[in-house]
Amino acid sequence: MKHLKFIAAGLCLLAAGLLFLGIGAPRMPASAYSSADFKISDYGVTMTVFRDRTVEVEEVLEVTYLRDCHGIIRDLPIDKGVRYQNIKALRDGKSFSSHSENDAANLLSIYLGSRLDPVDRGETHTYTLTYTMLVPALEEEGYLPLDVLGQDWQAEIDAFSATVSFPEGLASYKVHRGSSILEKDYFEERSGNTITLGAVSLGANAGITLDLVFEAGVLTSAPADLTPLWVVLAGLGVFALMMLLKTFVCGSAVITHTVNFTAPDEMDPLKMGNIIDNKVDSEDLGALIFWFAAGGYLTIDASEDKDDPKLISTGKPLPDDMPAHLVQYYRGVFALGTTVRMNDFINTFYRTADVVKRQVKDASGELYTRRSRTISVLCGILAVLLTGGLLTLLAMLSVGQFYFYWSPIAFCAVSCALSASCLSVVTMRRYKWKLAKRIFCSLGGLLLGLVPMLFLWYFAGECAAFGKLAIYLGIAVSDLLGAYAGSMIARTDAYSAKLGEILGFKDFLVFTEKDRIEALLEEQPELFYRLLPYAQVLGVTEKWTEKFEGIDLAPPTYYSCSDAVFSAVVWNSLFRSMNVRMGTAMTSRPNNHGGGYSGSSGGGHVGGGFGGGGGRSF
């Protein structure tokens, strides 16, 4: 299933790129700039507060550019749970090129301008910006702080005015203004349910916060965010579709175990190891040495050094019809001569091993249908689009003005790719791995798919359209759907038939009664040694060895050593030890060196309210 690895890697790379676009490096707030490229001749703000804690805002800014620029960036804070909707912008009363995006400093940055449409020094433009703030309830009932002028404006403001309208029931209010705003330059007035305030000759970073305190019961909760519900419903819809596809399109043929006393079709251990779990392990390569030895093609001499035994070719000719991967393997083993040591394979045999693996894959044929693999991939993509893609779309539709928030689709793509890759591996290994290992790896794959949540929690800023709960749910749903997509791959009919024969042979190794084994030994004295390599690739060496406990066995005819004591258990231990070292040596390779919101939401100082923010040039 190499294609799944490439697809998963591609999805992760794509998601990483989208994460970079959606999160990026933290931008500096407006207050961090030392000088301005523009000034604001007149800045008017109109706020209308509603009982459900939504605030309709209109800002009108007359901007004069002091240097050649592309426009200004209006930064709106999005921490403390505030959300924004229906952002619209005009320049000189007309629509123009603009876009909005999150950054990692918890700002919604609205780009009023374009790099393709620069403005010249001395130009003056009037920008009209309208939007809706959805303000969360605070612990103190009826308390609503608003930053009518954000303290992070980079530019000087010649004249500022704000009109704030509110519903009946205002108990009290208080205005906090920056120390740089002189009393003589400031005015304030209340008329009924409207407060008007303003100032002139404001320097950069001046701010005004209006604390409103309403009587109990006046303010209700902001409209509920239904985004998490939409994510769950979309996930359930995709899951239902995937279940139908797996049942009626991606179903595998039923496997019928055909009990065999020998390997089906004289199959060698390497090919059997590839078919049983779609992978050629390093220990499968090592087991083939013992298969060749049992066939009389080589002997193993460990009398001098058990850790580095000699492999000696017997000179027995290879059959003309021997599969290409076996011929390649045998010639690679004795490439240095008719007698070699195990350590001779270190950092040299890997080239042969790579060729042999490819040949085994080709000889095994298609194990899983192309249709099921394609559907599995498409279902994974659909899962990402209908979770992360839905979140991105809902954010754009809600916030408006080409709001680019790629983080959800990027996080969901990574989560889906990780869990799908892990569960596809578990699906392919199910006939070799024990149940406990499959469960452990499946749970591990699901947990791995949730890793993007940590990345979101640690690195990503808030969303202007909805809370992080929606993205957490999107990641979780993508994780589960990805896992299911990874398990949708279906076996070919030929593979199912071959697998039935192999599993029948495995049943013989595991379940055959001891008296039957003793009867077979009379006809085949080398039975234990001949079938042990197969038991290795099928993962049942211990079960096979248990059948020979208490039975006197002579050492294998192809093996010589100085040990005086010998039994099936002893040989199994030697076999597994040599097999691990052999496989490790055969696959070893040489090393190649070569503007923001600040303060408590409780108010009491400038910048302690919702909204506000600042602006900068770009």
C-alpha positions in Angstrom: 0.0 0.0 0.0 2.8 2.4 -0.9 0.4 4.8 -2.5 -1.3 5.4 0.8 2.0 6.4 2.3 2.6 8.9 -0.5 -1.0 10.2 -0.2 -0.7 10.6 3.5 2.6 12.4 3.2 1.1 14.6 0.5 -1.8 15.5 2.6 0.5 16.3 5.5 2.7 18.5 3.3 -0.4 20.3 1.9 -1.8 20.8 5.4 1.6 22.1 6.6 1.5 24.7 3.8 -2.1 25.6 4.7 -1.2 25.9 8.3 1.6 28.3 7.4 -0.9 30.4 5.4 -3.6 30.1 8.1 -1.4 30.7 11.1 1.9 32.1 9.9 4.4 33.9 12.0 2.9 36.2 14.7 2.5 39.7 13.3 3.5 42.7 15.4 0.6 44.7 16.8 0.2 48.2 15.7 1.7 49.5 18.9 5.0 47.9 18.1 5.6 50.1 15.1 7.8 53.2 15.7 6.4 55.5 13.0 3.3 55.7 10.8 2.9 55.7 7.1 -0.4 57.5 7.3 -2.5 59.8 9.5 -6.3 59.8 10.2 -7.8 63.2 9.7 -11.2 62.1 10.9 -12.3 58.9 12.6 -16.0 58.3 13.4 -17.4 55.2 15.2 -21.1 54.3 15.6 -22.0 51.4 17.9 -25.5 50.0 18.5 -25.7 47.6 21.4 -28.6 45.0 21.4 -30.0 43.0 24.3 -28.5 39.8 23.0 -25.0 41.2 23.3 -24.5 41.8 19.6 -23.0 45.1 18.7 -23.4 46.6 15.2 -20.4 48.8 14.4 -19.7 51.3 11.7 -16.3 53.0 11.3 -15.6 55.8 8.9 -11.9 56.8 8.6 -10.5 59.6 6.5 -6.9 58.5 5.8 -4.0 60.6 4.4 -0.9 58.6 3.3 2.4 60.1 4.3 4.4 57.5 2.2 3.7 55.3 -0.8 1.7 52.3 0.6 -0.8 49.6 -0.4 -3.4 50.5 2.2 -4.1 50.1 5.9 -4.7 47.0 8.1 -7.5 47.2 10.6 -6.7 44.9 13.5 -9.7 43.6 15.6 -9.0 41.6 18.7 -10.6 38.1 18.7 -9.6 36.8 22.2 -11.9 36.6 25.2 -14.5 34.7 23.0 -15.6 37.7 20.9 -16.8 36.8 17.4 -17.3 38.9 14.3 -19.8 38.6 11.4 -20.8 40.4 8.3 -17.7 42.4 7.7 -18.0 44.8 4.8 -15.6 47.6 3.6 -15.8 50.5 1.2 -13.3 52.9 -0.1 -14.6 56.3 -1.1 -18.1 54.8 -1.1 -17.2 52.0 -3.5 -16.2 48.3 -3.2 -12.5 47.6 -3.6 -9.9 44.9 -3.2 -9.7 43.8 0.5 -9.4 40.6 2.5 -9.5 39.4 6.1 -7.4 36.7 7.9 -6.4 35.5 11.3 -2.9 35.8 12.6 -1.2 34.2 15.6 -1.5 37.2 17.8 -5.2 36.7 18.2 -6.1 39.5 15.7 -8.5 39.5 12.9 -6.6 41.6 10.3 -8.7 43.3 7.7 -6.6 44.4 4.8 -8.1 47.6 3.4 -6.2 47.7 0.1 -4.1 45.4 -2.1 -0.5 45.0 -3.1 -1.7 45.1 -6.7 -3.4 48.5 -6.1 -0.9 50.8 -4.3 -1.7 54.3 -3.0 0.7 57.2 -3.4 2.0 59.6 -0.9 -0.4 62.5 -0.3 -3.5 60.5 -1.4 -6.5 60.8 0.9 -9.2 58.1 1.0 -12.3 57.5 3.1 -12.8 53.9 4.4 -16.1 52.7 5.7 -16.0 49.5 7.7 -19.1 47.8 9.1 -19.3 44.6 11.1 -21.2 42.8 13.9 -19.5 41.9 17.2 -20.9 38.9 19.2 -19.8 39.6 22.7 -19.8 36.7 25.3 -21.4 37.2 28.7 -19.0 38.0 31.6 -19.2 36.8 35.2 -20.6 40.1 36.4 -24.2 40.2 35.1 -25.1 43.2 33.0 -21.5 44.3 32.5 -20.4 45.2 29.0 -17.0 46.9 28.3 -16.4 48.3 24.9 -13.2 49.7 23.4 -14.7 52.5 21.3 -11.2 53.5 20.3 -8.5 50.8 20.3 -5.3 51.7 21.9 -3.1 50.1 19.3 -3.5 52.5 16.4 -0.2 53.2 14.8 -1.2 56.6 13.4 -2.0 60.0 14.8 -5.7 60.9 14.8 -6.7 64.5 14.2 -10.3 64.1 15.3 -12.2 61.2 16.8 -15.9 60.8 17.6 -18.1 57.9 18.8 -21.8 57.4 19.2 -22.9 54.4 21.3 -26.6 53.5 21.4 -28.0 51.0 23.9 -31.3 49.4 25.1 -33.3 50.6 28.1 -32.0 49.6 31.5 -28.5 51.2 31.7 -27.7 51.5 35.4 -24.4 53.3 35.1 -21.4 53.8 32.8 -17.8 55.0 33.0 -15.3 56.1 30.5 -11.6 55.3 30.7 -9.3 57.2 28.4 -5.6 57.1 27.8 -3.3 59.5 29.8 -2.2 61.1 26.5 -5.8 62.4 25.9 -5.9 65.9 27.5 -9.1 67.1 29.3 -9.3 70.2 27.1 -9.3 68.0 23.9 -12.0 65.6 25.1 -15.8 65.8 25.2 -18.5 63.5 26.5 -22.3 63.6 26.6 -25.3 61.4 27.3 -28.7 61.9 25.8 -31.3 59.2 26.7 -30.0 55.9 25.4 -27.1 57.4 23.5 -23.6 58.3 24.6 -21.5 60.6 22.4 -17.9 61.2 23.1 -14.8 62.3 21.2 -11.4 63.9 21.2 -9.0 65.8 19.0 -5.2 65.8 18.4 -4.7 62.2 19.5 -1.2 60.7 19.3 -0.5 57.1 18.4 -1.7 54.4 20.9 -4.4 56.6 22.4 -7.4 54.6 23.5 -10.9 55.0 25.0 -12.9 52.3 26.8 -16.6 52.6 27.7 -17.8 50.5 30.6 -21.6 49.9 30.5 -23.4 48.4 33.4 -27.0 47.3 32.8 -29.7 46.3 35.2 -30.2 42.6 35.8 -32.1 40.8 33.1 -31.5 43.5 30.4 -28.7 41.6 28.6 -29.3 38.1 27.4 -26.8 35.6 26.0 -25.4 36.1 22.5 -26.8 33.9 19.7 -25.6 30.3 20.1 -22.8 29.2 17.8 -24.2 26.2 15.9 -21.0 25.5 14.1 -20.1 22.4 16.3 -23.5 20.9 15.5 -23.0 21.4 11.8 -19.6 19.6 12.0 -21.1 16.6 13.8 -24.0 16.4 11.4 -21.6 16.6 8.4 -19.4 13.9 10.0 -22.4 11.6 10.5 -23.4 12.1 6.9 -20.0 11.1 5.6 -19.8 8.1 8.0 -23.2 6.9 6.7 -21.9 7.2 3.1 -18.7 5.4 3.9 -20.6 2.5 5.6 -22.7 2.1 2.5 -19.7 2.1 0.2 -17.8 -0.4 2.4 -20.8 -2.7 2.6 -21.9 -2.7 -1.1 -18.8 -1.5 -3.0 -15.7 -2.3 -1.0 -16.6 -5.6 0.4 -14.0 -8.4 0.4 -14.6 -12.0 -0.5 -15.1 -14.4 2.4 -11.9 -16.2 3.4 -12.3 -19.9 3.6 -9.5 -21.6 5.6 -8.1 -24.6 3.7 -6.1 -26.7 6.1 -2.7 -27.5 4.5 0.2 -29.6 5.9 2.6 -27.9 3.6 3.0 -24.4 2.3 0.4 -23.7 -0.5 1.8 -24.0 -4.1 5.3 -24.6 -2.6 5.3 -20.9 -1.6 8.6 -19.7 -0.1 8.5 -17.9 3.3 9.4 -14.5 1.8 6.4 -14.4 -0.5 4.2 -15.8 2.3 5.4 -13.1 4.6 4.5 -10.4 2.1 1.1 -11.9 1.4 0.1 -12.3 5.1 0.7 -8.6 6.0 1.6 -6.9 2.7 5.1 -6.2 3.9 8.6 -7.9 3.7 10.1 -7.6 7.2 13.8 -7.7 7.8 13.2 -11.0 9.8 11.4 -12.4 6.7 14.6 -11.9 4.8 16.6 -13.7 7.6 14.1 -16.6 7.7 14.8 -17.3 4.0 18.4 -18.3 4.9 17.0 -21.2 6.9 14.5 -22.1 4.2 17.4 -22.4 1.7 19.4 -24.4 4.3 16.4 -26.8 4.8 16.3 -27.2 1.0 20.0 -28.3 0.9 21.3 -25.2 -0.8 23.6 -24.0 2.1 24.8 -25.0 5.5 25.3 -22.9 8.6 28.5 -23.3 10.6 28.5 -21.6 14.1 31.2 -23.7 15.6 33.7 -20.9 15.6 31.5 -17.9 16.4 27.7 -18.1 17.2 27.4 -14.4 16.7 28.9 -14.5 13.2 28.3 -17.9 11.7 29.5 -19.0 8.3 27.1 -19.6 5.5 28.5 -22.2 3.1 27.0 -22.9 -0.4 26.5 -26.6 -1.0 26.8 -26.2 -4.8 23.3 -27.6 -5.3 22.0 -26.0 -8.5 18.9 -23.8 -8.3 15.9 -25.1 -10.2 15.2 -23.4 -13.6 11.7 -22.5 -12.5 12.8 -20.9 -9.2 11.1 -17.5 -8.8 13.3 -14.5 -9.7 13.3 -13.1 -6.2 14.8 -16.3 -4.8 17.5 -16.5 -7.4 18.4 -12.8 -6.8 18.5 -13.4 -3.0 20.7 -16.5 -3.2 23.1 -14.9 -5.6 23.3 -11.9 -3.4 24.1 -14.0 -0.3 27.0 -15.6 -2.0 28.1 -12.6 -4.1 31.5 -12.6 -2.2 32.2 -16.3 -2.6 30.9 -19.8 -1.7 31.6 -19.1 2.0 30.5 -15.9 3.7 29.9 -14.7 7.2 26.8 -13.0 8.5 28.7 -9.8 9.2 29.6 -9.6 5.5 26.0 -8.5 4.8 26.4 -5.4 7.0 26.0 -2.2 4.8 26.3 -4.3 1.6 23.3 -6.6 1.2 20.7 -3.8 1.3 20.8 -3.2 -2.4 20.0 -6.9 -3.0 17.3 -6.7 -0.3 15.7 -3.7 -2.1 15.6 -5.5 -5.4 14.2 -8.7 -3.8 11.5 -6.8 -2.0 10.3 -5.2 -5.3 10.4 -8.6 -7.0 8.3 -10.2 -4.2 5.8 -7.4 -4.5 5.5 -8.0 -8.2 5.2 -11.7 -7.8 2.5 -11.4 -5.2 0.3 -9.4 -7.5 -2.5 -6.9 -6.4 -3.6 -7.7 -2.9 -6.2 -5.0 -2.6 -8.5 -3.7 -5.2 -7.8 -0.5 -6.9 -11.4 0.5 -6.6 -11.4 0.2 -2.8 -8.1 2.0 -2.5 -9.4 4.9 -4.7 -12.7 5.0 -2.7 -10.7 5.0 0.6 -8.7 8.0 -0.5 -11.7 9.8 -1.9 -13.6 9.2 1.4 -10.7 10.6 3.3 -10.7 13.7 1.1 -14.4 14.0 1.5 -14.1 13.7 5.3 -11.6 16.6 5.3 -13.8 18.7 3.0 -16.9 18.2 5.0 -15.3 18.9 8.4 -12.4 21.3 8.0 -13.6 22.5 4.6 -17.1 23.2 6.1 -15.5 25.1 9.0 -13.5 27.2 6.5 -16.6 27.8 4.4 -18.8 28.7 7.4 -16.2 31.2 8.6 -16.0 32.8 5.2 -19.8 33.1 4.9 -20.2 34.4 8.4 -17.3 36.9 8.6 -17.3 38.0 5.0 -14.9 40.0 3.0 -12.9 37.0 1.7 -12.1 35.8 5.2 -9.2 33.4 4.8 -9.0 31.0 7.7 -7.2 27.8 6.5 -6.4 26.4 9.8 -9.4 24.0 10.2 -8.9 22.3 6.8 -5.2 22.0 7.4 -5.6 20.5 10.9 -8.3 18.2 9.7 -6.2 17.0 6.7 -3.3 16.2 9.0 -5.6 14.3 11.5 -7.3 12.3 8.7 -4.1 11.4 7.0 -2.4 10.2 10.2 -5.3 8.0 11.4 -6.0 6.7 7.9 -2.4 5.6 7.5 -2.3 3.9 10.9 -5.6 2.1 10.4 -4.7 0.9 6.9 -1.6 -0.7 8.3 -3.6 -2.4 11.0 -6.1 -3.6 8.4 -3.2 -5.1 6.3 -1.5 -6.7 9.4 -4.7 -8.2 10.9 -3.9 -11.8 9.9 -0.4 -11.6 11.5 -0.9 -9.3 14.5 -2.6 -10.6 17.6 -5.9 -9.0 18.6 -4.3 -7.0 21.5 -1.7 -5.5 19.2 -4.3 -4.5 16.6 -6.4 -2.9 19.3 -3.3 -1.1 20.7 -2.2 0.2 17.3 -5.7 1.2 16.3 -6.1 3.3 19.5 -2.6 4.6 18.9 -3.6 5.7 15.4 -6.6 7.5 16.7 -4.5 9.3 19.4 -1.9 10.2 16.8 -4.7 11.7 14.7 -5.6 14.0 17.6 -2.1 15.5 17.8 -3.2 18.5 15.7 -5.4 19.4 18.7 -2.2 20.1 20.7 -0.8 22.2 17.9 -4.1 24.1 17.7 -4.1 24.7 21.4 -0.5 25.8 21.6 0.1 27.7 18.4 -3.2 28.8 16.7 -4.9 32.0 17.5 -8.6 32.4 18.0 -11.1 32.3 15.1 -13.2 35.3 14.3 -16.2 33.2 13.4 -16.5 30.5 16.1 -14.7 29.1 19.1 -12.0 26.5 19.1 -14.6 23.9 20.2 -15.8 23.7 16.6 -12.2 23.0 15.3 -11.5 20.5 18.1 -14.7 18.6 17.0 -13.7 18.9 13.3 -10.3 17.3 14.1 -11.9 14.6 16.2 -14.5 13.8 13.5 -11.8 13.8 10.8 -9.7 11.5 12.9 -12.5 9.0 13.2 -13.5 9.2 9.6 -9.9 8.9 8.5 -9.6 5.7 10.6 -12.6 4.3 9.0 -11.4 5.3 5.5 -8.1 3.5 6.1 -10.0 0.3 7.0 -12.1 0.4 3.8 -9.5 -1.2 1.5 -10.8 -4.5 0.1 -8.9 -7.7 -0.8 -8.9 -9.0 -4.4 -10.7 -12.3 -4.9 -7.3 -13.9 -5.8 -5.8 -12.6 -2.6 -8.7 -13.8 -0.5 -8.3 -17.3 -2.0 -4.6 -17.3 -1.4 -5.0 -16.0 2.1 -7.4 -18.8 2.9 -4.8 -21.3 1.9 -2.1 -19.6 4.0 -4.4 -19.2 7.0 -5.2 -22.9 6.7 -1.5 -23.7 6.8 -1.2 -21.4 9.8 -4.0 -23.3 11.5 -2.0 -26.5 10.9 1.1 -24.9 12.6 -1.0 -23.6 15.6 -3.7 -26.2 16.2 -2.4 -29.6 15.0 -2.4 -32.2 17.8 0.9 -33.6 19.1 0.2 -37.2 18.1 -0.4 -36.0 14.5 3.0 -34.2 14.7 4.7 -37.4 15.9 3.2 -39.4 13.0 4.4 -36.8 10.5 7.9 -36.8 12.0 8.3 -40.5 11.2 7.9 -39.6 7.5 9.6 -36.2 7.7 12.3 -36.0 10.4 13.2 -32.5 9.4 9.6 -31.2 9.6 10.2 -28.9 12.6 13.2 -27.2 10.9 11.6 -27.1 7.4 8.5 -25.3 8.6 10.0 -23.0 11.3 10.8 -20.3 8.7 7.1 -20.2 7.8 6.1 -20.0 11.4 8.4 -17.1 11.7 6.9 -15.0 8.9 3.4 -16.0 10.2 4.2 -14.9 13.7 3.6 -18.3 15.4 7.1 -19.7 16.2 6.2 -20.2 19.8 3.0 -22.1 19.0 4.9 -24.3 16.5 7.7 -25.0 18.9 5.3 -26.0 21.7 4.2 -29.0 19.5 7.7 -30.5 19.9 8.2 -30.2 23.6 9.2 -33.6 25.0 10.0 -34.9 21.5 13.6 -35.9 20.9 15.0 -34.0 17.9 18.3 -34.3 16.3 20.0 -31.1 15.3 19.2 -29.9 11.7 21.5 -31.5 9.2 22.5 -28.1 7.8 23.7 -26.7 11.1 26.9 -27.3 13.0 28.0 -26.0 16.4 29.7 -27.0 19.6 26.5 -27.3 21.8 26.0 -30.6 23.4 22.4 -30.1 24.5 19.8 -29.7 21.8 16.0 -29.5 21.7 13.2 -27.7 19.8 13.1 -25.0 22.4 16.9 -24.5 22.2 16.8 -24.4 18.4 13.9 -21.9 18.4 15.9 -19.6 20.6 19.0 -19.9 18.4 16.9 -19.6 15.3 15.2 -16.4 16.4 18.4 -14.9 17.7 20.3 -15.6 14.4 17.2 -14.6 12.4 17.1 -11.1 14.0 20.8 -10.5 13.6 20.6 -11.8 10.0 17.7 -9.6 9.1 19.3 -6.6 10.7 22.6 -7.1 8.9 20.8 -7.6 5.5 18.9 -4.4 5.8 21.6 -2.2 7.4 22.8 0.8 5.3 25.9 3.0 5.4 25.5 6.4 7.0 25.4 9.3 4.6 26.8 12.5 6.3 26.5 15.0 4.5 -2.4 45.3 17.1 -3.9 43.7 20.1 -6.2 43.5 22.9 -4.9 43.8 26.4 -6.1 43.9 29.9 -8.8 42.2 31.8 -12.3 42.0 30.3 -13.5 43.5 33.6 -12.5 46.9 32.5 -11.1 49.6 34.8 -8.5 50.9 32.3 -8.1 51.7 28.7 -8.1 48.7 26.5 -10.2 46.6 28.9 -13.2 46.2 26.6 -14.4 44.3 23.6 -13.6 45.5 20.1 -11.1 48.3 19.7 -7.8 47.0 18.4 -5.7 49.2 16.1 -4.4 49.8 12.6 -1.2 49.8 10.6 0.0 50.3 7.0 1.2 47.7 4.6 
